[in-house]
Amino acid sequence: MSAPVGPRGVRRAVVVIPGAFTSGNLFFGIWAIISAARGEFDRAAWFIVVAAVMDGLDGRVARMTRTGSDFGAELDSLVDVISFGVAPALLQWHFQFGRGEWGWLLPFIFILAVALRLARFNIEQAGHAKSQFFGLPSPAGGVTIATLVPFMGTSFFVEHLSHLPWHLLTAVLMVLVSLLMVSHVPYPVFPNAGLRTWRARVGLAFTLACVWAALTFPAYFFFPMAIFFIGFGLLRAVVYGYVDRLPERGPIHDEFVQGDLLEERPLHRRMFRNPLRPRHHPVAHREER
């Protein structure tokens, strides 16, 4: 007769769950790299999508079970560099840029941007719930670059878009996504799903619609949806002036407001001017010493 599982054993089991999703993220990221090296490009792209799903689940489970830790956040970032930086970059290198002498520079730029984006995220926003991301999230960037491959195999692409210079367009897309990941352009988080409020119900309907589309016609869904998400963030930043009116106190201030870090060195967030608005020159104020 086995002994009953006590609260401590249940707690240990709960703590392991987010780490299991993080390990799954890494597993599919490595599998994507191997598949790309073997020439199985579509399979590699879908493995990166599965890794993104794992990455989303580990954060949500950690917050729901209150088992998040600094170790888990750092491990998650290291795994994300592989799954959403190295894997998509190498996939595109094997798929389009492997023949050029300097084609490896595009993967380098993309991987560097993912690493910088995750390092900044760990300082500014990791460890607590967010209403928006500052900069394009690395899973979204990786999925955008990866799912271009299966989208290029669809009949719509072959009939209507194959005549375009996609070698050049893919390079521009990789550079643009890299810049957006290290920018401060705000991007919304995935909506919460539920039944208590109308907003949660809308989020639930949106989630179910996305799941249905992803399972029914994935090659037609993921890349256009990723491009829509990127464009939506840019359009919202310009129309509402978010780029010009970033918070005076960044997320890092709220995290360490009681610590010594800000007392010794205040945070100064770089301000980006809205290109649609005229430049205003504020009157300089002399600081009393």
N, C-alpha and C positions, 0 to 999 in steps of 0.2 A: 504494500500500500504506500503510495507516494505521499510525501508531506505536502500540505497546502501551500500555495504560493502566497507569501506575505506581501505587504505594501512595498517593502524594499525591492523585492523581486519584480513586481509590476513596474516600479519606478525605473529600474535598470532596463527593462524591456522597452519602455517608452523612450528613454534616452537614446537607445540604439536606432530607433526608427529614422530620425533625420539623417544620421550617419549612413544608414543603408541607402537612402535616396541619393546622397552625395556620392557614395561608392558606385551606384548605378549610373549616375551622371558621368563619372570618370570612365566606367566600363564602356559605355556607348561612345564616348568621345574617342577613346583609343581604338575601338572597333571601326569607327568612321575613318580614322587615319589609315588603318590597315586596309580597309576596303578601297579607299581612294588610291593607295599605292598599287593595288591589284587591278585597277581599272574598273571597279564596280562603283561607278560614280553616283548613280541613283540611290543605291543602297547606303552609301556613305552619307548622302544628304539626309535621308530619313533617320539614320542613326543620330545625327546631330539634332534633329527635331525631337526625337525621344529623349535625348540628353537634356534639352530645354524643358521638357515636361518634368523630368526628374528634378531639375533645378528649381522649378516653381513649387513643386510639392515639398521639397525638403525645408524651404523657408516657411511655408504655411504650417507644416506639421510642427516645426520647432516653436513657432509663435503660439499655436493652439495648445501645445502641451507644456509650454513655458520651459523648454529644455535647451534654449539657445545658449551659446557660450562663445567666448572669444576664440577658442580653439576651432569650434565649428565654423565660425565666420571666416577665419583665415584659411581653413581647409577648403571651404566652398569656393573662395576666390581663386586659390591655386588650381582647383579642378576646372573652374570656369575658363581660366586662361587656356587650358588644353582643349576643352570641348567647344568653346565658342571663339577661340583665337587661332590656335594651331590647326585644329581639324578643318574649319572652313577655309582657312588660307591655303593649306596644303591641298585640299580638294580642288580649289580653283587653279592652283599651280599645276597639278597633274592634268586637269581638264583642259586648260587653255594656255597657260603661260610657261609650260615646261620647256618649250623649244627655244625661247628667247634667252639671250645671254644674261640680260638683266631682269628677267621676269621674276626672279626671286625677291626683288625689292618690294613688290606689292605685298606678298605675304609678310615680309618683315614689317612694313608700315602698319599693316592691319593688326598683327600680333602685338606690336608695341602699343598701339592705341588701346587694345583690350586690356593689356597689363596696366597701363596708366589709368584707365577708367576704373578698374577694379581697386587699384590702390587708393584712388581718391574716394571711391564709394565706401571703403572700409573706414576711412577717417570721418566722412561727413554723414553717412546715412545708414550704415550697417547696424543691425541689432535691435531695430524697433520698426513699428509700422510706419508706412510712408503714404502721403497723399499724392506724391509725384516724384519722379526721378529727375535729377539734374544731369543731363546728357543722355544720349540713347543707351538703353541697357545693353550690356554685352550679349545676352541671349538673343535679343531681337536683332542685333547686328549680325551675329553668327548665323542665325536662321535665314536672314535675308540673303546673305552671300551663298549659303548652301542650297537653298531651295530654288535658286535660279537654274540650277542644273536640271532637275526634273521638269521645271516649267519650260525649258528649252526643248523638251521632248514631246510637248503636247501638240496636237494637230492645229490648234489656234496659233501657236507660235510659228510652226512650220509654214502655215499658209499666209500669215499676215505680218510677221515680225522677223522672219529669218533673213531678210535682205538687208537688215540694218547692220552696222559695223559693231557687232557685239564684243569683239575682242577689245575695242577701245571703250565701249560703253561699260563693260564689266570692270575695267581698270578705273574708270571715273567713279563708278558706284563704290568700289572698295575704298577709294580715297575719301569720298564723301561720307560714307558710313564711319570711317576712321575719325574724321574730323568731328562728326556729330557725337561720337562716343566720348570724346575729351572736351566737348563744349559744355556750356551751362544751359542749353536749350531744355526747358522742362517738358518731360513726357509723362503722361498719366499712367498710373498703375492699372493693372487689370481689375475691372469692377468686382466688388464683392457680390456674391450670389446668396439669396435667401428669400424668405417669404414675409418677413416682419414689416418692411417698409416698401413703398413703391419703387424706390431706387434699387433696393436689393432684388425686387422682382424683375426689374428691367435688366439688372446684371445677370440674374439667373437665365432669363430668356436669351440674352446675348451669348452667354456661355454655352447654352444648349445648341444654339444656332451654329456657333463656331465648331463645336464638337461634331455636329451633324455634317457640316461642310468638309471638315478635315477628314472624316472617315469616308465620305461619299466620293469626293473628287479632290484628293489632297494636292495633286500636281497643279490644279487650277486655283487652289485656295491660298496656300501658304505664301508664295512669293508676292502675288498681288496684295494680299492682306498686309504683308510686311512693308511694301512700298506705301500703301495707304497710311499705315501707322507712322512711318517716317515723315510723309508729307503732312499729316495731320498735326504733328508736333511743331513742324516748321511754320505752318500756316497759323496755328494758334499763337505761336510766339510773336509773329509779326502783327497779326490783327489786333491782339489784345495788349501788345506792348510788353509782354513778359520779359523779353530780352533786355528791354530798356529799364524795367522796374524789378530787378531781382531783389530778394529780401535784403534789408540792411544787415540783418543778423542771419548768417547762414546756419545750416543744420549743425555744424560743428560747435557753434556757440551754445545751442540748446543742450548739447550732449555734455559739454564740459563747463557749464556756466558756474559751477561750484568749485572747479579745480583751479590749479595754479597756472595752467597753460595759458589761459586768456589774460590772466593778471600780468604775466610777464610779456606776452606778445599778442596783442589784439589781432583778431582775424579781419583781413581786408579782402573782400570779394571783388574780383575784377568785374567792371560794369561794361556791358556791350550795348552800343547805341542801336536803336531801331532805325534801319535805313530809310523807312518811310516817313520819319519825323525830322523836322529841322533841328539842327544842332543848337542847343542853348548853352550859353557861357555863364555859369554861375559866378556871382560876385564872391571874390576871395575874402575870407574872414581870417584875421590874424588871431592866432591862438595865444592866450595869455600864459606866460610861464611863471 
